[in-house]
């Protein structure tokens, strides 16, 4: 699996911490920036990952900004992207089980390294439950089609 990985200055340190974890889980991180802790505009980096997930060029993405809120807002503007802000294990698991989230968003100033590592592990290993949740995801997909007309 290839996962797009991007951040702003508020998520840079955490992004760098996650790359070895992803590799150890046999996931190829595609680092799409930022590449240092200088101030940048988070939409520019969220767009890079969300576009590729939306087009099917990457299966999933991980975005990290200060709180995770800005990146979530941007990523969810793209058709087919279901970005979920998960700063705890329960949200990470439910985002996959219930929502089939394909983009994980975290707050680099909210989540510590240890917890972030566990969130990513849970998010990557939790399957989509389907069933009644599939019906709900299909409603989201239908809504996207309606709003794109």
Steps between C-alpha positions, in 0.01 A plus 500: 500500500613854421386779730536871432642685796492879541514764771545864579747633754275385785523140385853476363660330800222243524506429125870423520437266795235307308702419188709222662184355659326483163801331342511245784135420423591441133328822396677733260475860624486750215627817665329799341638765738548721672868425539593722795343696783468830313152651490294384201135506398338170600254493206789468254612176663156354570417548132805298390384191688124541455528539122694176469262309726202645312645389166585152632873558459551427870289267713515715809655810652613641832491874563632683805462866590490675837149388594403288201193713440625700202638198317169315558298783351719517189527125440125448522445738208621229262263238358555155643708625789374413844745677727457439871656697781611243756694616802412187700488125442121467509453761226773338291336158522148630436614713206603179325229263627205733452608760243761320287720808546779513246679801645608520863549848642671574831595808697875519541460739793237278662625143460830383641734266312403186689128552457542600135684176435217299656236699309673423170532131585132475589393699194707287262395165643128560556284376213180665382208316661262538205141399576289792618810720475529428127153644448610820671821530300295453184282795606813712532609394151156585360512841665838568338357414159203731556715793607736455205220542244 
